[in-house]
């Protein structure tokens, strides 16, 4: 997050330095470009990507078109939906209880850190007091695999928050398929089935009881490169 960079003419500057056309776009939308051209949305006309990592990003395929606007906003701001206005940590939007603060991989790590700080017993306690910053998403998942009570409890709470976010996103965008990406998907075996069950139970749509499949991106670390290539091909075409 570049402080004080608002308004910096990055596209113009790069074009002048490189001597080639330059496009700027949102990374969540780029993920959707990658999935639509090379991944899990190739057969869809309505789809949603949700990237869960440091924050929560999104990209939307709506009736065959990827949502885009000049300010890089349309379809990319799922992380800034307010889920719990009455409380929660403060977001960069100056709202509390946004999806970013409740559903990101960082959010799970911060919730566990909060419990550790308050002295709740955990296999991570000693590590936390030696180096609080080392308690990241990976550390929490490793503790879950050791059946640590604190981490399992916070994972269940986090999983429910993500579930409600996907329910809301389904009601807004009506995707045929939801594609999860980002660092958190490496631990999807701990939450994917529960997210699917939660979505199936609470989504309001017709036909009744027709599920909206939640799948994992198969593009891995190449998603950004492939999505950027797809966006460039669209520009050229």
Secondary structure, 3 states (H helix, E strand, C coil): CCCCCCCCCHHHHHHHHHCCCCCCCCHHHHHHHHHHHHCCCCCCCCEEEEEECCCEEEEEEECCEECCCCCCCCCCCHHHCECCCCCCCECCCCCECEHHHHHCHHHHHHHHHHHHHCCCCCCCHHHHHHCHHHCCHHHHHHHHCCCCHHHHHHHHHHHHHHHHHHHHHHHHHCCCEEEEECHHHHHHHHCHHHHHHHHHHHCCCCCCCCCCEEEECCCHHHHHHHHHHHHHHHHHC
